[in-house]
């Protein structure tokens, strides 16, 4: 295995790890707030579950980018491609948008999500507005995912 | 059992706090007859578990007890939330020390719901058993007893207890990164000192007599406060406009200079303190909502007492500042 290949694998791993950490932390925050509200108003469980799940998507995006990189470098088929240093760094850099934006946007989305959960607790009919507010933070995770995917597909192996 | 998470605590509280009594509800309470008012309170779920649901004091006691139990259950930082209960301990300590000074029973005047049990404080004052109390408190009891023996002045006993309580609060907060609690108690210390200054001016005290009455932890230095004994009343506000609570102090003192009513000054400061607590209402990752709920329920209890007292006295109601 070349150093270039190892650098590409580190990039893929970081995409999955950082975005995954952000999502786990985010879902933890929204989950705690939702649990608090549901303890008093069990009928709100369905509405709050959607908001709680929102920060979980960044982890999926990171996982997706990591899988695409692994497929491209042959890590899944067992025929690992010997990448040059330049190719390795190119994969590493391509993974960074979703790794970093995924980590941060999941945390910020969770904070908005907690506010939306409390708004729903006070006014259950406003849950759709709360979901929309929290979902808007997702835009930037989606943009980062797109950039990562386009960069990964643009690398010639 | 304390929770480890503010989002959980504040999530639960956001639902429970909706049951707090609004000023509109209290207005209806004030307009109703006594029996109807008690029924209104009971129907609103106030004071559930009270031994005698027809006695308003029992309803209030039950509601405050339920509130403290809930706060203990929810708070991730019991050692800080405890500081917000010390007002009751200060009252109990002062009562016990003064009762001992004048050799009268204190039982009827003791209040439940402090950070330390009434039995513990009684044991400390009456039997000298202070090992279960913080060192600051133990020292204060000793000092207050010595002050009482020397001067026989109950005012100095109260001041000794107040100083010990604030010293304990700021010692407890020293290693904590809790900006909300620090700001709250610092503002409260400033307000307490300004009120002491106003009393001292009215009684024409010298600086030497005012100094022992001042508590630590505020942003206004004790020197500045004692210097203000000589400042013309119209300039007091601008002289004491120091730190974060400065504008509120200036506003309260301006109102006071117009009315000359110390009760009004206290109400203005209570309003400013409650406003600060309200600012923390939406901080879902901090203790603001928990403290707001605790202090809000206490304010609500004061309002209910005022309403029922005014029914007895057949006088107009002036409600204290509410949280909800």
Interface residues (C-beta under 8 A of the other chain):
Chain A: X29 X30 X32 X33 X34 X35 X36 X37 X39 X40 X41 X111 X114 X115 X117 X118 X121 X122
Chain B: X5 X7 X8 X9 X10 X11 X12 X13 X14 X15 X16 X18 X282 X284 X285
